[in-house]
């Protein structure tokens, strides 16, 4: 029960990463891999949902403490994000619109609860950490979860055909809200990167969300562009939407070399040990998301030359998923083996 009481709030990043890598594989005609990851993801989501439910019921004081914590609190945003990414996966891979609609509604409700609980808690907290100790890339998952609602909602517009215009207006507003959250937070994170001490211990994998957040923003914009036909609201905003979406894709592309350099600095120059941490799922997710968003952006802008990027990047995302999954399994199995040997 100790493991459940101390469960990492951001573990639904596993669902986010698995879902988006599955979608990337499906779009690039790796259907067997996509279906396999879909089954894995449904199982992972079910287990995590059960564990988090038990934690809320039996260890609510710890949950309340975590959600008011500047470092652990943002991890809760992986719950609505993972829920909506799984919903998108079910539509794209299995065409299960009914289950996806339920996940979208549930994800939206949970997003609202976590969004206002977390920001109200950290705002009214009496003793706050410094920017150096209280801010990390996990804060950007608030923008990711917002955009995940936009993406899944846009995929569902034909399922809710009677409410198509209202739903597109809502998903467009969520897209803009996610943009606002990203621009606010990335300014603080970039300041933290360049003007405050950043040790190898603090340069954790979730900083890849710097890129992942703009990647899912690009995907949300591309989905809106592709769904804009016949929509009065989106027709008026289409030039702005195309420009803003391309802007975010360019920003995401800019982040990739810098994050690679920082990773080399951390693990090779500073010799920080490379070992499994659940936060590494926050690195796999951006790799898969960049693959998918570039694929959809190429379609939205009718710009075929971009297609060579997802055709290469999908293998990077798959390698990241396999490596992280192996590390997770090894970490879980190793204590059992050591106990057996000791006996």
C-alpha positions in Angstrom: 0.0 0.0 0.0 3.0 2.3 0.4 3.6 2.2 -3.3 0.0 3.4 -3.9 0.1 6.1 -1.2 3.3 7.5 -2.8 2.2 7.0 -6.4 3.8 9.5 -8.7 1.0 11.9 -9.8 2.3 12.1 -13.4 2.2 8.4 -14.1 -0.5 8.9 -16.7 2.3 10.2 -19.0 2.7 6.5 -19.7 -0.8 6.5 -21.3 0.0 9.7 -23.1 3.2 8.3 -24.5 1.8 4.9 -25.5 -1.2 6.5 -27.1 0.6 9.0 -29.3 3.3 6.5 -30.4 0.4 4.1 -31.4 -1.2 6.9 -33.4 2.1 7.7 -35.1 2.6 4.1 -36.0 -1.0 3.8 -37.4 -0.7 6.9 -39.5 2.6 5.6 -41.0 1.0 2.2 -41.9 2.5 0.2 -39.0 -0.9 -1.2 -38.1 0.3 -4.2 -36.2 2.4 -2.1 -33.8 -0.5 0.4 -33.5 -3.0 -2.2 -32.5 -0.6 -3.9 -30.1 0.1 -0.5 -28.3 -3.7 0.1 -28.2 -4.2 -3.0 -26.1 -1.3 -2.2 -23.9 -2.6 1.3 -23.4 -6.1 0.2 -22.5 -4.6 -2.1 -19.9 -2.2 0.6 -18.6 -5.0 3.1 -18.3 -7.3 0.7 -16.5 -4.6 -0.2 -13.9 -3.6 3.4 -13.3 -7.2 4.5 -13.0 -7.7 1.8 -10.4 -4.5 2.8 -8.5 -5.3 6.5 -8.5 -8.9 5.8 -7.4 -7.6 3.7 -4.4 -5.1 6.5 -3.6 -7.8 9.2 -3.6 -10.1 7.1 -1.4 -7.6 5.8 1.1 -4.9 8.5 1.0 -6.7 11.6 0.3 -4.6 13.9 2.6 -1.5 12.9 0.5 -3.3 13.7 -2.7 -4.4 17.0 -1.3 -0.8 17.8 -0.3 0.5 16.7 -3.8 -1.9 18.9 -5.8 -0.9 22.0 -3.8 2.8 21.2 -4.4 4.6 23.2 -7.0 6.7 20.3 -8.2 4.3 17.3 -7.9 1.0 19.1 -8.5 1.4 19.6 -12.3 1.7 15.9 -12.7 -2.1 15.5 -12.1 -2.6 17.2 -15.5 -1.4 13.9 -17.1 -4.8 12.4 -16.0 -7.0 14.4 -18.4 -4.3 14.5 -21.0 -3.9 10.7 -20.9 -7.6 10.2 -21.0 -8.0 12.3 -24.1 -5.0 10.9 -25.9 -6.4 7.4 -25.3 -9.7 8.7 -26.7 -8.0 10.0 -29.8 -6.2 6.6 -30.1 -9.5 4.7 -30.0 -10.9 6.9 -32.8 -7.9 6.7 -35.1 -6.9 3.1 -34.6 -10.2 1.4 -33.7 -12.9 3.8 -34.9 -14.6 3.5 -31.5 -16.3 6.9 -31.3 -18.6 6.0 -28.5 -15.9 5.1 -26.0 -13.9 8.1 -27.2 -16.8 10.4 -26.5 -17.2 9.1 -22.9 -13.4 9.6 -22.4 -13.6 13.2 -23.8 -16.4 14.2 -21.5 -14.7 12.6 -18.5 -11.3 14.2 -19.4 -12.9 17.6 -19.8 -14.6 17.4 -16.3 -11.4 16.1 -14.7 -9.4 18.8 -16.5 -11.6 21.6 -15.1 -11.3 20.2 -11.5 -7.5 19.8 -11.6 -6.9 23.1 -13.5 -8.7 25.3 -10.9 -7.8 23.3 -7.9 -4.1 23.4 -8.7 -3.8 27.0 -9.7 -6.0 28.1 -6.8 -3.9 26.0 -4.4 -0.5 27.3 -5.5 -1.7 30.9 -5.7 -3.1 30.9 -2.1 -0.3 28.9 -0.6 1.4 30.8 2.2 5.0 29.6 1.8 6.0 29.4 -1.8 9.2 28.0 -3.3 11.5 30.2 -5.4 11.2 30.0 -9.2 14.4 27.9 -9.2 12.9 25.2 -6.9 9.3 25.4 -7.8 9.2 25.5 -11.6 9.9 22.7 -14.1 8.7 21.5 -17.5 5.8 19.6 -15.8 3.9 22.9 -15.5 3.5 22.8 -19.3 1.4 19.7 -19.0 -1.4 22.1 -18.1 -1.2 23.4 -21.7 -0.8 19.8 -23.0 -4.0 18.6 -21.3 -5.9 21.7 -22.6 -4.8 20.9 -26.2 -5.6 17.2 -25.8 -9.3 18.2 -25.1 -9.2 20.4 -28.3 -7.7 17.6 -30.4 -10.2 14.9 -29.2 -13.2 17.3 -29.4 -12.3 18.1 -33.0 -12.1 14.4 -33.9 -15.6 14.0 -32.4 -17.4 16.8 -34.4 -18.9 14.4 -36.9 -20.0 12.0 -34.1 -21.9 15.0 -32.5 -23.0 16.2 -35.9 -26.0 18.1 -34.5 -23.6 20.2 -32.4 -20.8 20.5 -34.9 -20.5 24.3 -34.9 -20.8 24.7 -31.2 -18.2 21.9 -30.6 -15.8 23.5 -33.1 -16.2 26.8 -31.4 -15.4 25.1 -28.0 -12.3 23.3 -29.3 -11.1 26.4 -31.0 -11.4 28.3 -27.7 -9.5 25.4 -25.9 -6.8 25.7 -28.6 -6.4 29.4 -27.8 -6.4 28.8 -24.1 -3.7 26.2 -24.5 -1.7 28.7 -26.5 -2.0 31.2 -23.7 -0.9 28.8 -21.0 2.1 27.8 -23.1 3.3 31.3 -23.9 2.9 32.3 -20.2 4.8 29.3 -18.8 7.5 29.0 -21.4 8.6 32.5 -20.7 9.2 31.6 -17.1 10.8 28.3 -18.0 13.2 30.0 -20.5 14.1 32.6 -17.9 14.7 29.8 -15.4 16.9 28.0 -18.1 19.1 31.0 -18.9 19.4 33.1 -15.7 19.1 30.7 -12.8 21.2 27.7 -11.7 20.2 24.5 -13.5 22.0 21.5 -12.2 22.1 18.1 -13.9 19.8 16.8 -11.1 17.2 19.4 -11.9 17.4 19.1 -15.7 14.7 16.3 -15.6 13.1 14.6 -18.6 9.8 16.6 -18.4 11.7 19.6 -19.8 11.1 17.8 -23.2 7.5 19.0 -22.7 8.9 22.4 -23.8 8.7 20.8 -27.2 5.8 18.4 -26.6 3.5 21.2 -25.6 4.0 23.1 -28.9 3.8 19.8 -30.8 0.3 19.1 -29.4 -0.6 22.7 -30.0 0.4 22.3 -33.6 -1.7 19.1 -33.8 -4.7 20.9 -32.3 -4.4 23.7 -34.9 -3.9 21.2 -37.8 -7.0 19.3 -36.7 -9.0 22.5 -36.6 -7.8 23.5 -40.1 -8.7 20.0 -41.5 -12.2 20.3 -39.9 -12.8 23.9 -40.9 -14.9 23.1 -44.0 -18.4 24.4 -43.6 -17.6 26.2 -40.3 -18.4 29.9 -40.2 -16.3 30.5 -37.1 -13.2 28.7 -38.4 -13.6 30.1 -41.9 -13.2 33.6 -40.5 -10.1 32.7 -38.5 -8.5 30.3 -41.0 -5.5 32.5 -42.1 -4.7 33.3 -38.4 -5.1 29.6 -37.5 -2.7 28.5 -40.2 -0.1 31.1 -39.3 -0.3 30.5 -35.6 -0.1 26.7 -36.1 2.9 27.0 -38.3 4.5 29.3 -35.7 4.1 26.7 -32.9 5.5 23.9 -35.2 8.5 26.1 -35.9 9.0 26.7 -32.1 8.8 23.0 -31.4 11.4 22.2 -34.1 13.7 24.8 -32.6 13.5 23.1 -29.2 14.7 19.7 -30.4 18.4 20.4 -31.0 18.7 22.4 -27.8 17.1 19.7 -25.7 19.4 17.1 -27.3 22.4 19.2 -26.4 21.2 19.6 -22.8 20.7 15.8 -22.6 24.2 15.2 -23.8 25.5 17.7 -21.2 23.6 16.0 -18.5 24.4 12.4 -19.1 27.8 12.5 -20.8 29.5 15.7 -19.7 28.1 15.8 -16.2 27.9 11.9 -16.0 24.5 11.9 -14.5 23.4 8.2 -14.4 20.8 7.1 -17.0 18.3 5.0 -15.1 14.5 4.5 -15.3 12.3 7.2 -13.9 8.5 7.5 -14.6 9.3 11.0 -15.7 10.9 9.6 -18.8 7.4 8.9 -20.3 7.3 12.8 -20.4 10.2 12.5 -22.9 8.7 9.8 -25.1 5.4 11.7 -25.5 7.0 14.7 -27.2 8.8 12.4 -29.7 5.5 10.7 -30.7 3.6 14.0 -30.7 6.2 15.7 -33.0 5.8 12.8 -35.4 2.0 13.0 -35.5 1.7 16.8 -35.5 4.1 17.1 -38.4 2.2 14.5 -40.3 -1.1 16.3 -39.8 0.4 19.8 -40.4 1.7 18.5 -43.8 -1.9 17.6 -44.7 -3.5 20.7 -43.3 -1.2 23.0 -45.3 -1.0 20.7 -48.3 2.8 20.8 -48.0 4.1 17.3 -49.0 7.8 18.0 -48.3 7.2 17.9 -44.5 6.2 14.2 -44.8 9.9 13.0 -44.6 10.1 14.1 -41.0 7.4 11.8 -39.5 8.7 8.9 -41.7 12.0 9.2 -39.8 10.8 10.4 -36.4 8.4 7.6 -35.9 11.4 5.2 -35.4 12.9 7.6 -32.8 9.6 7.6 -30.9 9.3 3.8 -31.1 12.9 3.4 -29.8 12.2 5.8 -27.0 9.0 3.9 -26.0 10.7 0.5 -26.1 13.7 1.8 -24.1 11.5 3.4 -21.4 9.2 0.4 -21.2 12.2 -1.9 -20.8 13.5 0.3 -18.0 10.1 0.3 -16.3 9.8 -3.5 -16.4 13.4 -4.0 -15.3 12.8 -1.7 -12.3 9.7 -3.5 -11.3 11.2 -7.0 -11.7 14.6 -6.4 -10.1 13.4 -6.0 -6.5 11.4 -9.3 -6.8 14.5 -11.1 -8.2 16.7 -9.7 -5.4 14.2 -10.8 -2.8 14.1 -14.3 -4.3 17.9 -14.5 -4.3 18.1 -13.4 -0.7 15.7 -16.1 0.4 
